[in-house]
Every structure is written in C-alpha cells, then in structure tokens.
Amino acid sequence: MNNPSWLDRGEYPFESRYLDLEMGQMHYVDEGSGQPVVMVHGNPTWSYLYRHLIKQLSPHYRCMAMDHLGFGLSDKPTDWTYLPEEHAQNVASLLEELELSDITLVVQDWGGPIGLSYAINHPERVRRLVIMNTWMWPVGSDWYYVAFSKLTGGSIGRFLIRRYNLFARVIMRQSYGDKGSLTERIHQHYLLPLQRPEERKGCWVMPGEILGSSAWLGDLWARRSVIAAKPKLIVWGMKDIAFREKELNTWLEAFPDAKAVRLEGVGHYVQEEAKDQLGEAVRRFLSAS
C-alpha cells in the first residue's frame, strides 16, 4: 500500500519507507535532519495523524512516525497477535535499525505505553518526552475503562469493528471535542486504510487489551522512575472522553516537574484538533530543553 489512490499526497507529502519484520512490512516516514523526534500513534490512527507536526518540525529536526502493523500503510497480517507489547517490540526494532539516540518521543493514546516502553527500556537513548492524552498504568479498578474494554473489546465490539469499522467510523468522531472539525476528507484517511473486515484485527484487539495487557502496563508503571528526570511536556485535550483530567492529574502527580499545556474544548486527537497550539508548544519545549 505504497501510494493508494485515496491518499492525499498534498496533505501527506512524505516519502514512504518500510522496515521488514518477520510478520510483515512496517511503514514509516523519516523527514528532515537534526535531533530525532519520534512520534507514536494509537488506535485507529497512523502516521497521518502527525502530518502537521512533521511539517512544522522537519525544517529543524529529524521527524519520524511509524504505522503500527495493522494500521495505515503497514501490512495487516491476519495471523499476528497485535498485542501492545508486540507493537512496542516493533517500534524498538525500527529505532534500533536506524541507530537513533538523543530521541524526543511524542506519544498519544496507545502510543503512550507503546512508545514510553522504549524510553523505560532504553533510557540512555531518549532525551525528552511529549505526552498527549494517554496512560501507562493498569485500569482494572476503574469502572469507566472496565466497561469500555469489556464492551468494545468483547464479542459485540469485535463484531461491530470487524463488520462496520465502528472504531474508526463512530468512536473516533465521538472522541473529538468539536465533532464538526473531523471533515469527511480527513476522516476518509482513517477509514480507508481499514476498508476490509480482515484488515481491522489490530483495531479490535486494542480495546480488549486495555484490561488484557494489565500486567505489562503494571510493569511499565512500576519502572516509571527510570524516566522521571527527563524533560517532559504534557499537552492535554481537556474535552477528551477517553483520557480525562483524572488521567492528566495522574501524570502530574507522578512527574510534578512536567510542563503541562491544557487545551480547553479540545478532545482526544490533539494533533488534529489543535495543530497550531501543539506545534508551538513542542517547538518551544524543544528549544528550551
């Protein structure tokens, strides 16, 4: 899926690159030069989500964003696990293949634990962290996440995602602060990589792993002190229905020295909904640290 007809290359004008993995090819973009800024997405998005930030930063930084297997322009094998821990291993394989160091990690949604696991396991290679609406701890005692994971990750949710692309079609729109700002043209770039039911396994595995990967999340959270001293910028959409002010406060309690930017009226997809505010905040953070 190197250059599909639905992809607006004016909006996403980046050269496609691929890493060969045992289970398939992982697509990524690598733009600009300088200190590396690595951007990690979640469900149901892909590197397209970071297109604005890549354009804003690539004149001065080396900007990289991958598509996890099962998403975007990467392969979508039907016989792979799609477990978050496995995605994290793929991210580590890519960064090690490219021999990156002095990395700024930018994470959001499932990209939080997937990307931050690299920082925890390889702290010597990571310089800074930019965190948007995400988490990195077990949530089995929070009814809000238990209900969502069991419903969306259970048999009914899996059927609706596989048959109707529910996550990208409906849940994504509901997660916007201003739902009207998700235009049809933009929305198509998240729907069309998941056109066929057999391409949506990654999308329906993730919700169940909110609970299913509790042990992995617990291990990451228990080792958070490894990244405690690294400069951190937290940019948070305050109207997010997925990760609320409660989750923001958990991050700030764990890392009280982090700089926090609260975006009122912005929902889950900060990269889409507040591209200018995000770009300015990240540029200032990079130049100051």
Secondary structure, DSSP 8 states (H G I E B T S, - for coil): --S-TT--TTTS----EEEEETTEEEEEEEES-SSEEEEE--SS--GGGGHHHHHHHTTTSEEEEE--TTSTTS---TTS---HHHHHHHHHHHHHHTT--SEEEEE-TTHHHHHHHHHHH-GGGEEEEEEES---S--TT-HHHHHHHHHHSSHHHHHHHHHH-HIIIIIHHHT-SSGGGS-HHHHHHHHGGG-SGGG-HHHHHHHHHHHHTHHHHHHHHHTGGGGTTS-EEEEEETT-SSS-HHHHHHHHHH-TT-EEEEETT--S-HHHHTHHHHHHHHHHHHHH-
